[in-house]
Amino acid sequence: MTASDAGREGYVQVYTGEGKGKTTAALGLVLRALGHGLRVAVLQFMKADPTWGEIVMLRRLGVDVLQCGLDHWVIKGQATEEDLVAAAEGFARARDLVMGGDYDVVVLDELATALYFELVALDDVLAMVRDKPAHVELVITGRRAPDGLLEAADLVTEMVPRKHYYDAGVAAREGIEY
């Protein structure tokens, strides 16, 4: 146990929903944690572009960032063997980050989405949540988080879209959406 874990209880947070802002909320928490000297790691499922602004900046700040996605869309029920292998390797790494004792805050970005696309087994995620060290704050993001994960979490925030400029044909913008 380090000074950063002494007396600190870690919880499980889930950011889900169809609205924009799940990863952004998690990364805001990362920024706050860094400001207080906590050790942070971010692992992204289903994302593979290391040039996105948040990845570039997190690495500049010294955050360990791993991406375990492939450079293509996954279709529910049609995951390729390559998709499954990448997700399995990513989940093994995620479990190591959570259980290893080197981090106070671990963000598993798009893990809920990987669950929806059946790339990762819910039972495996729930076992990791149940067995995580008490001081680790675990943050899971992604659309369509399953009920079992929501029940196991200590905090659940659902992003609900009310209005979005995408609906008016605006494409994702560098520096704003990625």
C-alpha positions as CSV (number, residue, x, y, z in Angstrom):
1,M,0.0,0.0,0.0
2,T,1.3,3.4,-0.9
3,A,0.6,6.8,0.6
4,S,-1.9,7.5,-2.2
5,D,-4.0,4.4,-1.2
6,A,-3.8,4.9,2.6
7,G,-7.3,5.3,3.9
8,R,-8.8,5.9,0.5
9,E,-11.8,3.8,-0.6
10,G,-12.1,3.1,-4.4
11,Y,-15.4,2.8,-6.0
12,V,-16.8,1.5,-9.4
13,Q,-18.1,4.2,-11.6
14,V,-20.0,3.6,-14.9
15,Y,-20.7,6.3,-17.5
16,T,-23.1,5.0,-20.1
17,G,-26.0,6.1,-22.3
18,E,-26.5,7.2,-25.9
19,G,-25.4,10.8,-25.3
20,K,-22.0,12.4,-25.8
21,G,-19.6,12.8,-23.0
22,K,-18.8,9.4,-21.4
23,T,-15.1,9.3,-22.2
24,T,-14.9,13.1,-21.6
25,A,-16.3,12.7,-18.1
26,A,-13.9,9.8,-17.3
27,L,-10.9,11.9,-18.6
28,G,-12.0,14.8,-16.4
29,L,-11.8,12.5,-13.5
30,V,-8.3,11.4,-14.7
31,L,-7.2,15.1,-14.8
32,R,-8.5,15.6,-11.2
33,A,-6.8,12.5,-10.0
34,L,-3.5,13.5,-11.5
35,G,-3.8,16.9,-9.8
36,H,-3.8,15.1,-6.5
37,G,-0.9,12.8,-7.2
38,L,-2.9,9.6,-7.9
39,R,-1.5,7.0,-10.2
40,V,-3.7,6.6,-13.3
41,A,-4.0,4.2,-16.2
42,V,-6.4,4.3,-19.2
43,L,-7.2,1.4,-21.4
44,Q,-9.4,1.8,-24.4
45,F,-11.4,-1.0,-25.9
46,M,-12.6,-0.7,-29.5
47,K,-10.3,2.3,-30.2
48,A,-7.1,2.2,-32.1
49,D,-6.0,5.7,-33.1
50,P,-3.1,7.0,-31.0
51,T,-3.3,10.4,-32.7
52,W,-6.6,11.4,-31.0
53,G,-6.1,14.6,-29.0
54,E,-6.9,13.0,-25.6
55,I,-4.4,10.2,-26.2
56,V,-1.6,12.5,-27.2
57,M,-2.2,14.8,-24.2
58,L,-2.6,11.9,-21.7
59,R,0.8,10.5,-22.8
60,R,2.3,14.0,-22.4
61,L,1.0,14.1,-18.9
62,G,2.7,10.7,-18.2
63,V,-0.5,8.6,-18.1
64,D,-0.2,5.0,-19.2
65,V,-2.6,4.7,-22.1
66,L,-3.2,1.4,-23.9
67,Q,-5.5,0.8,-26.9
68,C,-6.7,-2.7,-27.7
69,G,-9.2,-2.0,-30.5
70,L,-8.7,-2.7,-34.2
71,D,-9.1,-0.1,-36.9
72,H,-12.6,-1.2,-38.0
73,W,-16.2,-1.3,-36.9
74,V,-17.5,-4.4,-35.1
75,I,-21.0,-5.6,-36.0
76,K,-22.9,-7.2,-33.1
77,G,-23.0,-11.0,-33.6
78,Q,-20.3,-10.9,-36.3
79,A,-17.1,-10.3,-34.4
80,T,-14.1,-11.8,-36.1
81,E,-11.6,-14.0,-34.5
82,E,-9.2,-11.1,-34.7
83,D,-11.7,-8.9,-32.8
84,L,-12.1,-11.5,-30.1
85,V,-8.4,-12.0,-29.7
86,A,-7.8,-8.2,-29.4
87,A,-10.5,-7.9,-26.8
88,A,-9.3,-10.9,-24.8
89,E,-5.8,-9.5,-24.8
90,G,-7.2,-6.1,-23.8
91,F,-9.2,-7.5,-21.0
92,A,-6.3,-9.5,-19.6
93,R,-4.3,-6.3,-19.6
94,A,-7.2,-4.4,-18.0
95,R,-7.4,-7.0,-15.3
96,D,-3.6,-6.6,-14.7
97,L,-4.0,-2.8,-14.4
98,V,-6.9,-3.1,-11.9
99,M,-5.4,-5.9,-9.8
100,G,-1.7,-5.2,-10.0
101,G,-1.5,-2.5,-7.3
102,D,0.4,0.1,-9.5
103,Y,-2.6,2.4,-10.1
104,D,-5.1,4.2,-7.9
105,V,-7.5,5.0,-10.8
106,V,-8.1,2.8,-13.8
107,V,-10.3,3.9,-16.7
108,L,-11.6,1.1,-18.9
109,D,-13.0,3.2,-21.8
110,E,-15.6,1.5,-24.0
111,L,-15.6,-1.7,-21.9
112,A,-19.4,-1.5,-21.7
113,T,-19.5,-1.3,-25.5
114,A,-17.2,-4.3,-25.8
115,L,-19.7,-6.1,-23.5
116,Y,-22.6,-5.2,-25.8
117,F,-20.7,-6.5,-28.8
118,E,-20.0,-9.7,-27.0
119,L,-16.2,-9.2,-27.2
120,V,-15.8,-9.6,-23.4
121,A,-17.8,-11.8,-21.0
122,L,-19.9,-10.0,-18.4
123,D,-19.0,-12.7,-15.8
124,D,-15.3,-11.9,-16.2
125,V,-16.0,-8.2,-15.8
126,L,-18.1,-8.7,-12.7
127,A,-15.4,-11.0,-11.2
128,M,-12.9,-8.2,-11.7
129,V,-15.2,-5.6,-10.2
130,R,-15.8,-7.9,-7.2
131,D,-12.1,-8.7,-6.7
132,K,-10.5,-5.3,-7.3
133,P,-8.3,-4.0,-4.5
134,A,-10.3,-1.8,-2.1
135,H,-8.3,1.4,-3.0
136,V,-8.7,1.2,-6.8
137,E,-11.2,3.6,-8.4
138,L,-12.5,1.8,-11.4
139,V,-14.2,3.8,-14.2
140,I,-16.0,2.0,-17.0
141,T,-17.5,3.8,-20.0
142,G,-19.5,2.9,-23.0
143,R,-23.0,2.7,-24.5
144,R,-25.5,0.0,-23.5
145,A,-23.9,-1.1,-20.2
146,P,-25.6,-4.3,-19.2
147,D,-27.9,-4.4,-16.1
148,G,-25.5,-6.7,-14.2
149,L,-22.7,-4.1,-14.5
150,L,-25.0,-1.3,-13.5
151,E,-26.1,-3.2,-10.4
152,A,-22.5,-4.0,-9.4
153,A,-21.4,-0.3,-9.8
154,D,-21.3,2.2,-7.0
155,L,-22.1,5.2,-9.3
156,V,-23.9,5.1,-12.6
157,T,-24.3,8.2,-14.8
158,E,-26.4,7.9,-18.0
159,M,-25.7,10.4,-20.7
160,V,-29.0,11.3,-22.4
161,P,-28.9,13.1,-25.7
162,R,-31.4,16.0,-25.9
163,K,-29.9,17.9,-28.9
164,H,-26.8,17.3,-30.9
165,Y,-25.3,19.1,-33.9
166,Y,-24.6,15.7,-35.5
167,D,-28.3,15.6,-36.2
168,A,-27.8,18.7,-38.4
169,G,-25.1,17.0,-40.4
170,V,-22.0,18.3,-38.5
171,A,-19.2,15.7,-38.6
172,A,-16.9,14.9,-35.7
173,R,-14.4,17.7,-35.3
174,E,-10.7,17.4,-34.5
175,G,-10.0,18.8,-31.0
176,I,-13.6,18.6,-30.0
177,E,-14.8,15.0,-30.6
178,Y,-11.4,13.4,-31.0
